[in-house]
Amino acid sequence: MRAFAAEDAITPPPTNAIVFTGSSSIVFWKSLARDMAPLIVINRGFGGSTLADALYWLDTLVLKYKPRAVVLYEGDNDIGEFDATPESVLKGFETFVARIHAERPEARIYFLSIKPSPLRWAKWPQMRRANELIRAFCESRPQLHFIDVGSPMLGDDGRPRADLFESDELHLNTKGYELWTSLVRPILLEHESRTGKRRS
């Protein structure tokens, strides 16, 4: 958090941008700004985080930037590390949405689906159920969008594609982020290029 504060002091980020937040899958997306261009994005991921952490730091990492949209990746650690139930992950996301819309009622919120990974494959049934619950919730509200980054990561054998992961079998490699970019960027361009400033 101190590093983010120092970064903001040196180069104050714009308001009305798109804030990406969540766990290490966001942290390690080093090419995010380039991948989402011409949209202006702010990366505020922090490693090892859960939905509870995202809520705790929501003012500091998201709302202070007065974003027009928020992209969230959480749930992976909730279930994979702390054995949270799919229902509790949904509840956390519902609270996240309510908190943002209390201050930014027009903001669009995008949930990146929990990804399947070789390391946490045993937890995939619970993760898949959480994705199903959150997808249904997103489909019930026009300002919410569920982006399925998980299904395309499964191979013909129905298991996670090893070529998308680092050697730890959990975090994405360059090819993995290229896949995510191909899935996320078109959806953001469709909804976010209509309003707000674009990168020149």
ZIURWO-V251317 format. One record per run of one state. SS is the DSSP state (A for helix, B for strand, O for the rest). FROM is the first residue (numbers start at 1). TO is the last residue. If there is no record, write none. Layout:
SS & FROM & TO
SS & FROM & TO
This chain:
O & 1 & 1
A & 2 & 10
O & 11 & 17
B & 18 & 22
O & 23 & 23
A & 24 & 27
O & 28 & 31
A & 32 & 36
O & 37 & 38
B & 39 & 39
O & 40 & 40
B & 41 & 45
O & 46 & 50
A & 51 & 56
O & 57 & 57
A & 58 & 61
O & 62 & 62
A & 63 & 65
O & 66 & 68
B & 69 & 73
O & 74 & 75
A & 76 & 80
O & 81 & 85
A & 86 & 103
O & 104 & 107
B & 108 & 112
O & 113 & 120
A & 121 & 139
O & 140 & 143
B & 144 & 147
O & 148 & 150
A & 151 & 153
B & 154 & 154
O & 155 & 159
B & 160 & 160
O & 161 & 161
A & 162 & 164
B & 165 & 165
O & 166 & 171
B & 172 & 172
O & 173 & 173
A & 174 & 192
O & 193 & 197
B & 198 & 198
O & 199 & 200
